[in-house]
Amino acid sequence: MTPELRLLKPVEWSSWHRTLARAFATSESEGIDTWRSVTEFDRALCAWDGTDLVGTSNSYSLRTTVPGGASVPTGGLSMVSVAPTHRRRGLLRDMLRWQLDDTRRRGEPLASLTASEPGIYGRFGYGPATHWLTVSVDTGRVRVAVPPEASDLRLRLVDPLEALAECEAVYARALPTRPGRLERSEEWARLQLHDPPGERAGGTELQCVLAERDGRTVGYARYSVQGHWVHSNAEGRVRLRELEADDAATGAALWHHLAGIDLTSEVTADKRPPDDPIAHLVSDMRRARLRLRDSLFVRPVELGPALAARTYQLPLDTVLEVTDDFCPWNTGRWRLSGDATGAVCERTEDAAELSLSVVELGAAYLGGTSLRSLADAGRVRELRAGALDPVSVAFGSSRAPFLPHGF
Ligand SMILES: CC(=O)SCCNC(=O)CCNC(=O)[C@H](O)C(C)(C)COP(=O)(O)OP(=O)(O)OC[C@H]1O[C@@H](n2cnc3c(N)ncnc32)[C@H](O)[C@@H]1OP(=O)(O)O
């Protein structure tokens, strides 16, 4: 019997979450009600095989910052799972069909996700659009430079919950400055404080340091500290979760604070932007080990509105030949004209200059993956000699796109 897809009812939340936890081979985490607070029951699916709940998925109504600073409605796919007894029979495919059709019905031009395994979602049209920088700074050996403009800052340790509103005000100011960031409701803001004891790996509870100038909060960092003693020497580690700052000096002062915490000799972070200033703040780059991993996957659901919603670094006027097997309404030729102030994207019969699939457009959409690098991998074809490079530069972003947290 083919499992039946139905919307999740609030009373089914516990079994839905149990199915999900089992599929990820994790125990049900503490504080899971925090996730319930952001669940959208009219976008959360269950797959039922008789009385057995065998599949889950959910989309969040997100808004993603795109190049130029606009905030674009996005169906953020998450909580996808299929019971081990029902895998490789097409259940994920059926749920994706429902979720992407629903995203389109809602008029959201974009869909996005972070993947448990990056190999799964290309077949559904999602391309890797942002990356996370994983950082490990050997703070016993490097210094972190702080510019003189930081001298009037006051740093203050505060309760993360009590300081939530001040921190969110900093986050809101940072929102348009980098593509990839998500608008945060109060529920999403609170979720960033999710800190169940079972997930602290022996570290402290979440700490928060505020940077203030003239009594106004201009930056914050949230982190925990793992104490670790080797032969009576402190080898503790600071684990940075989130750092936002209004200006460069404040960002440097916060990194300096983290690097100087007594009884620690390392600062680690696993979700920083690829161009995080820390690479230029440390006195010895080799002792700030930096590594990239995939982060946000983007899928244009309505290609025309999606490409017209962002701006372009250089003026461009080009025709793209696009294929999209899973959402065939996007397949065809599109004329894209735009510059740093806006863009138009419409269907055309004119000759195409570049040929690519919606996956490559998703990857390039936020300006973090270049069309040139995709062409060098044989994934974008230049149909008119010389067309590719200017379009590739126009799609770029002066700051790397960045998703500050998962969803
Ligand atoms: C956005 C998120 O929530 S990411 C979280 C994803 N969930 C997990 O990783 C939890 C553990 N895994 C699972 O629950 C399941 O294995 C899932 C959800 C990944 C796949 O569900 P299934 O119902 O088995 O997938 P389904 O049978 O629909 O497969 C669809 C296609 O994806 C492919 N696929 C499925 N799983 C994987 C995988 N892990 N890696 C690569 N390809 C995969 C299938 O081969 C199939 O390809 P095809 O259409 O080209 O033949």
PDBQT file of the ligand as one rigid body, heavy atoms in Angstrom, charges set to zero:
ROOT
HETATM    1  C1  LIG A 501      16.123  19.274   4.454  1.00  0.00    +0.000 C 
HETATM    2  C2  LIG A 501      16.297  18.149   5.441  1.00  0.00    +0.000 C 
HETATM    3  O1  LIG A 501      15.470  17.956   6.309  1.00  0.00    +0.000 OA
HETATM    4  S1  LIG A 501      17.666  17.114   5.309  1.00  0.00    +0.000 SA
HETATM    5  C3  LIG A 501      17.268  15.665   6.226  1.00  0.00    +0.000 C 
HETATM    6  C4  LIG A 501      17.071  14.433   5.374  1.00  0.00    +0.000 C 
HETATM    7  N1  LIG A 501      16.779  13.313   6.281  1.00  0.00    +0.000 N 
HETATM    8  C5  LIG A 501      17.724  12.402   6.661  1.00  0.00    +0.000 C 
HETATM    9  O2  LIG A 501      18.867  12.420   6.250  1.00  0.00    +0.000 OA
HETATM   10  C6  LIG A 501      17.247  11.360   7.670  1.00  0.00    +0.000 C 
HETATM   11  C7  LIG A 501      17.711   9.939   7.297  1.00  0.00    +0.000 C 
HETATM   12  N2  LIG A 501      17.324   9.568   5.907  1.00  0.00    +0.000 N 
HETATM   13  C8  LIG A 501      16.028   9.441   5.530  1.00  0.00    +0.000 C 
HETATM   14  O3  LIG A 501      15.093   9.652   6.312  1.00  0.00    +0.000 OA
HETATM   15  C9  LIG A 501      15.739   9.004   4.096  1.00  0.00    +0.000 C 
HETATM   16  O4  LIG A 501      16.752   8.127   3.671  1.00  0.00    +0.000 OA
HETATM   17  C10 LIG A 501      15.674  10.187   3.092  1.00  0.00    +0.000 C 
HETATM   18  C11 LIG A 501      14.615  11.186   3.538  1.00  0.00    +0.000 C 
HETATM   19  C12 LIG A 501      17.009  10.911   2.974  1.00  0.00    +0.000 C 
HETATM   20  C13 LIG A 501      15.322   9.618   1.697  1.00  0.00    +0.000 C 
HETATM   21  O5  LIG A 501      13.998   9.157   1.697  1.00  0.00    +0.000 OA
HETATM   22  P1  LIG A 501      13.500   8.057   0.625  1.00  0.00    +0.000 P 
HETATM   23  O6  LIG A 501      12.009   7.989   0.742  1.00  0.00    +0.000 OA
HETATM   24  O7  LIG A 501      14.276   6.819   0.801  1.00  0.00    +0.000 OA
HETATM   25  O8  LIG A 501      13.900   8.731  -0.760  1.00  0.00    +0.000 OA
HETATM   26  P2  LIG A 501      13.245   8.404  -2.189  1.00  0.00    +0.000 P 
HETATM   27  O9  LIG A 501      13.001   6.929  -2.276  1.00  0.00    +0.000 OA
HETATM   28  O10 LIG A 501      12.077   9.291  -2.434  1.00  0.00    +0.000 OA
HETATM   29  O11 LIG A 501      14.435   8.804  -3.134  1.00  0.00    +0.000 OA
HETATM   30  C14 LIG A 501      14.334   9.864  -4.051  1.00  0.00    +0.000 C 
HETATM   31  C15 LIG A 501      15.675   9.995  -4.753  1.00  0.00    +0.000 C 
HETATM   32  O12 LIG A 501      16.669  10.419  -3.804  1.00  0.00    +0.000 OA
HETATM   33  C16 LIG A 501      17.758   9.478  -3.784  1.00  0.00    +0.000 C 
HETATM   34  N3  LIG A 501      18.240   9.401  -2.409  1.00  0.00    +0.000 N 
HETATM   35  C17 LIG A 501      17.527   9.084  -1.324  1.00  0.00    +0.000 A 
HETATM   36  N4  LIG A 501      18.310   9.125  -0.232  1.00  0.00    +0.000 NA
HETATM   37  C18 LIG A 501      19.542   9.472  -0.644  1.00  0.00    +0.000 A 
HETATM   38  C19 LIG A 501      20.783   9.664   0.023  1.00  0.00    +0.000 A 
HETATM   39  N5  LIG A 501      20.895   9.517   1.348  1.00  0.00    +0.000 N 
HETATM   40  N6  LIG A 501      21.854  10.053  -0.719  1.00  0.00    +0.000 NA
HETATM   41  C20 LIG A 501      21.747  10.204  -2.066  1.00  0.00    +0.000 A 
HETATM   42  N7  LIG A 501      20.585  10.016  -2.755  1.00  0.00    +0.000 NA
HETATM   43  C21 LIG A 501      19.496   9.658  -2.042  1.00  0.00    +0.000 A 
HETATM   44  C22 LIG A 501      17.151   8.181  -4.251  1.00  0.00    +0.000 C 
HETATM   45  O13 LIG A 501      18.155   7.334  -4.753  1.00  0.00    +0.000 OA
HETATM   46  C23 LIG A 501      16.198   8.672  -5.311  1.00  0.00    +0.000 C 
HETATM   47  O14 LIG A 501      16.954   8.993  -6.471  1.00  0.00    +0.000 OA
HETATM   48  P3  LIG A 501      16.361   8.881  -7.965  1.00  0.00    +0.000 P 
HETATM   49  O15 LIG A 501      15.041   9.563  -7.959  1.00  0.00    +0.000 OA
HETATM   50  O16 LIG A 501      17.385   9.576  -8.777  1.00  0.00    +0.000 OA
HETATM   51  O17 LIG A 501      16.230   7.418  -8.220  1.00  0.00    +0.000 OA
ENDROOT
TORSDOF 0
